[in-house]
Amino acid sequence: MRWPHPDCCGWWTILAGTAAAAQPLRLFRRRVAELAPVTPRSIALFRLGELCNHHCPMCSNSGRPEAWQTATDELLRRVRWLHEQGMRRVVVTGGEPTVHPGFLDVVESLRAHDIAWDINTNGSRLHEPGFCATVAEMGLLRAIVSLHAQDPAQSALISGTTTKGHDRVVAGIDELLRCGVAVMVNAVATRPTLGKLVELLQWGMARWGAQVQWKFVFPSTAGKGGAWDGIALRYAEVAHDLRNCAELGETAGVDVTFESVPPCTVGDRRVRNVARSGFGETHYLDDVSGDRLYAIDHIEAHFNVFAETCRSCSAFAECPGVAESYLRRYGTEELRPL
């Protein structure tokens, strides 16, 4: 799909609007070029389609029929095209990439074209005997695995699976680590887990120690699951728990990062925020046409904005901003410069 950037003046776009409380808003967004050169350090987000075997109520996929399942032959063509563009690393994602019928063919082609690969997965196949060993042999280096709660019933609710499905994901993370694959757990803050994210981190540390990285995510309402009331959250509701997760990680020597969490909302500019790129993705391969690479920073700038007060914040240069839809709904009072 095409990611059009808004009309811009200078380096900033000024956006006038009204918040839910009828208070005038004056927002701005960064201007970032749509395209960026491919370098040896570039990493592309490579989607195999939105095909998935989970039914997450907060699903961030678009729901577009044309994006559901890309044919294997087309995916193999895209691998060749990425190689021709000079791309030497990708993050394979979906939907759920491991359930695509051509998944193994695609990753074998990546290896044949000397393209390193990581994966973003719901973890549903990781427990299968020999699966982790196979994909590790085929070049898998890192895995982002979604796990939003340590309680099986809550985990099943948030991930749209079953309690057995939760147990399989946990066992799959064990297998990835056994096979030498680096793991980042992706945990989205939701209403069912308010005040419980630290418990999840403590549970994970007890099981995996410092082997696993953690990424705590403020939920996006941009996808087809955006209306689920479980992600109707304010930053103020989760700030204390996120701050405690950061402090616990620092004390215990466990890598804790955040996604879509402005440092001001947790009161600490040291908080590392990876925005929408969990593994450092720099480019997004158009998931419908498959022949255009967009700059991830451009996509980020398309969705996120800043309040005027953000200009004076000491963390402004590193901050990705806040979803425009969030500020249109709730206003900017939570954004207090550090």
FENFEN-V877514 format. One record per residue. NEAR is the number of other ideal C-beta (glycine too) atoms within 12 Angstrom. D_CENTER is the distance of its C-alpha to the mean C-alpha in whole Angstrom. Layout:
near,d_center
NEAR,D_CENTER
NEAR,D_CENTER
This chain:
near,d_center
20,18
17,19
27,18
13,21
23,21
23,23
12,27
21,27
12,30
11,29
14,26
23,25
25,25
22,27
27,26
14,29
22,28
17,29
23,27
17,27
14,30
10,32
16,31
16,31
30,28
24,28
34,24
32,23
35,20
34,20
23,22
29,20
19,21
24,20
23,20
24,20
15,22
26,21
17,22
12,22
17,19
30,17
36,14
44,13
37,11
44,13
39,13
45,16
35,16
33,15
29,17
36,16
24,18
36,17
23,17
36,15
29,16
36,13
32,12
33,10
30,11
23,14
18,17
18,19
13,22
18,22
25,18
23,19
26,20
34,21
20,24
23,24
16,27
27,25
36,22
28,24
22,25
38,22
35,22
22,25
27,24
39,21
25,24
16,27
27,24
20,24
36,20
23,21
32,17
47,14
41,11
48,12
41,10
40,12
36,12
38,13
43,15
38,17
26,19
34,20
18,24
28,23
36,20
27,23
21,25
41,22
36,21
24,24
32,25
39,22
24,24
17,27
27,26
18,25
36,21
29,19
42,16
37,13
48,12
39,8
47,11
43,12
42,15
35,17
34,20
41,19
26,22
19,25
13,27
15,27
31,24
32,22
18,25
23,25
36,22
28,22
17,25
27,24
29,22
39,18
29,17
32,14
43,12
44,9
46,10
43,10
49,13
43,13
36,17
31,20
22,22
23,22
19,23
27,20
37,18
27,19
27,19
41,16
45,15
26,18
31,20
19,23
19,23
17,24
32,21
33,20
25,22
32,21
43,18
35,19
26,22
35,20
37,18
24,21
30,22
38,19
29,21
20,24
25,24
19,22
34,19
26,16
45,14
41,11
47,11
41,8
44,10
45,9
42,13
37,15
25,19
29,20
38,18
26,20
21,21
29,20
44,17
32,20
22,21
40,18
39,18
24,22
26,22
41,19
27,21
15,24
22,23
29,22
18,23
23,21
23,20
36,16
34,14
44,12
44,9
46,10
38,8
40,10
42,10
33,10
29,13
25,13
27,13
24,16
30,15
25,15
17,19
26,18
15,20
28,18
35,15
24,18
36,18
24,19
33,18
23,21
23,21
35,18
32,19
21,21
34,19
46,17
28,19
26,21
42,18
35,18
21,22
27,22
33,20
21,22
16,25
22,24
13,23
30,19
29,16
43,14
33,11
42,10
35,7
41,9
44,12
42,15
35,17
34,20
41,19
35,19
27,22
27,21
21,21
20,20
34,17
30,14
36,11
30,8
35,7
39,5
31,6
39,5
35,9
25,10
37,10
34,13
36,14
38,13
41,15
27,17
37,16
23,20
20,22
30,20
18,22
23,21
36,18
33,16
33,15
35,12
30,14
30,16
36,13
35,12
34,15
32,16
31,14
37,15
36,18
36,20
38,23
22,27
24,27
35,24
21,26
15,28
25,25
18,25
29,21
24,21
16,20
23,17
34,16
36,13
42,15
40,15
36,14
30,18
24,18
36,18
37,20
25,22
22,22
27,23
26,24
36,24
19,26
29,23
35,22
22,25
23,25
23,25
